[in-house]
Amino acid sequence: MRIGKYNFIQQLKLRNENALMYVIDEYGGLIMSVIRKHLFGLPERQEECFDDVLLKIWQNISDFDESKNTFKNWSAAIAKYRAIDYLRQYQKEPVTVDIEDAVIAREDRLLTKLIDREISKEAEAMLSCLTPSDRELFMKLYVEEQSMEEISRETGMKKDVIYNRLSRGKKKIRKQYSN
């Protein structure tokens, strides 16, 4: 059976590996350009991230809904968020440096600052549709990684209210990116 633009999604759902090859041929350039945009400072991680994106597409194709989004946008979103995950993972890796390599350590700090700035820009753009108080909740929970108890104590809000506001905020963000 020939795989084409009209049947590749169905064939992916049927676990036809030729359909994955079609995705690589048709959408590989787009996926790789999204990854390169976010992992510009980590060229050694780009291929690994590309493989992870293909794996995510393969594993989660059943979640794809053609009525909500195009495959092109869906796969690009997966690539974007996997690349951001790689940036976060890189930031958490410990860096050990010999005294002779002090110059490299300085460059690593610069790279880490660039990565922090890129993630901050992405977060600000993503959260721009929210009210300042909702934006603060998202930052506390997802960026500062505070627990619900801490946020509740700090803001004086009940957990149920926080969950509702986060849920509404996620819907706003999804709506913003589905257009």
C-alpha positions in Angstrom: 0.0 0.0 0.0 1.3 3.4 -0.9 1.5 5.9 1.9 0.4 9.5 1.0 -1.0 12.7 2.5 -4.5 11.2 2.7 -3.8 8.0 4.5 -0.5 8.4 6.5 -2.3 9.3 9.7 -4.5 6.2 9.5 -1.5 4.1 8.7 0.4 5.6 11.7 -2.5 4.6 13.9 -2.3 1.1 12.4 1.5 1.1 13.3 2.7 1.0 9.7 6.4 1.9 9.9 6.2 3.2 6.3 3.9 5.9 7.5 6.6 7.0 9.9 9.0 7.2 7.0 6.5 9.4 5.2 6.4 11.7 8.2 10.2 11.9 8.2 10.2 12.7 4.4 7.4 15.2 4.5 7.7 16.8 7.9 11.3 16.1 9.0 12.6 19.4 7.8 9.9 21.3 9.7 10.5 19.3 12.9 14.3 19.7 12.7 14.0 23.5 12.1 11.8 23.9 15.2 14.3 21.8 17.2 17.2 23.8 15.9 15.5 27.1 16.8 15.3 26.0 20.4 18.4 24.0 20.7 20.7 26.3 18.8 23.3 26.2 21.6 23.2 22.4 21.9 23.8 21.0 18.4 24.9 17.6 19.8 21.4 17.2 21.3 19.4 18.0 18.2 19.5 14.6 16.6 18.5 12.9 19.8 15.6 15.3 20.3 14.5 14.7 16.7 14.4 10.9 17.4 12.4 11.6 20.6 9.9 13.7 18.7 9.4 10.9 16.2 8.9 8.5 19.1 6.3 10.8 20.7 4.5 11.1 17.4 4.5 7.3 17.0 3.3 6.7 20.6 0.7 9.5 20.7 -0.8 9.4 17.2 -4.0 8.1 18.7 -4.3 11.5 20.5 -4.2 13.5 17.2 -7.5 14.9 16.2 -7.7 16.2 12.6 -10.8 18.3 13.5 -8.8 20.4 16.0 -5.4 20.9 14.3 -3.3 20.0 11.3 -0.7 17.3 11.6 1.9 19.9 10.6 1.0 22.1 13.6 0.6 19.2 15.9 4.0 17.7 15.1 5.7 21.2 15.3 4.2 21.7 18.8 5.6 18.3 19.9 9.0 19.3 18.5 8.9 22.6 20.3 8.0 21.2 23.7 10.5 18.3 23.5 13.2 20.8 22.6 12.2 22.9 25.6 12.4 19.8 27.8 15.9 19.2 26.5 16.9 22.7 27.5 15.6 22.2 31.0 17.4 18.8 31.2 20.6 20.5 30.1 20.3 23.1 32.8 19.9 20.5 35.5 23.1 18.5 34.4 26.0 19.2 36.7 29.0 20.7 35.1 32.5 19.9 36.5 35.4 21.9 35.2 39.1 21.7 35.7 41.1 24.9 36.5 42.5 24.8 33.0 39.0 24.8 31.6 37.8 28.0 33.4 37.2 29.7 30.1 34.9 26.9 29.1 33.0 27.3 32.3 32.4 30.9 31.6 31.1 30.0 28.1 28.8 27.4 29.8 27.4 30.1 32.1 26.8 32.3 29.1 25.0 29.4 27.3 22.9 28.8 30.4 21.9 32.4 30.5 21.0 32.3 26.8 18.9 29.2 27.5 17.3 30.8 30.5 16.4 33.8 28.4 15.0 31.7 25.6 12.8 29.7 28.1 11.7 33.0 29.7 10.7 34.4 26.4 8.7 31.3 25.6 7.0 31.3 28.9 6.1 35.0 28.7 4.7 34.6 25.2 2.7 31.6 26.3 1.3 33.2 29.4 0.6 36.6 27.8 -3.1 35.7 27.3 -3.6 35.3 31.1 -4.4 37.9 33.7 -1.4 39.0 35.9 -2.8 37.0 38.9 -3.2 33.8 36.8 0.2 34.3 35.3 1.6 34.5 38.8 -0.1 31.2 39.7 1.4 29.5 36.6 4.9 30.8 37.4 4.7 29.7 41.0 3.5 26.2 40.2 5.4 25.4 37.0 8.5 27.6 37.0 9.3 28.0 40.7 7.9 24.5 41.3 6.1 25.4 44.5 3.6 22.9 45.9 -0.2 23.6 45.9 0.0 23.9 49.7 2.7 26.6 49.5 0.8 28.6 46.8 -2.4 28.3 48.8 -0.7 29.6 52.0 1.0 32.4 50.1 -2.0 33.6 48.1 -4.7 32.8 50.7 -6.7 30.9 48.0 -8.2 27.5 48.5 -6.7 24.7 46.5 -9.9 24.2 44.6 -9.9 27.8 43.5 -6.3 27.5 42.3 -7.0 24.3 40.4 -10.0 26.0 38.7 -7.9 29.1 37.7 -5.1 26.9 36.4 -7.6 24.8 34.4 -9.2 27.9 32.9 -5.7 29.3 32.2 -4.7 26.1 30.4 -7.8 26.4 28.2 -6.9 30.0 27.3 -3.4 28.9 26.4 -4.6 26.0 24.3 -7.1 28.3 22.5 -4.3 30.8 21.8 -2.1 28.1 20.2 -4.8 26.3 18.3 -5.5 29.2 16.1 
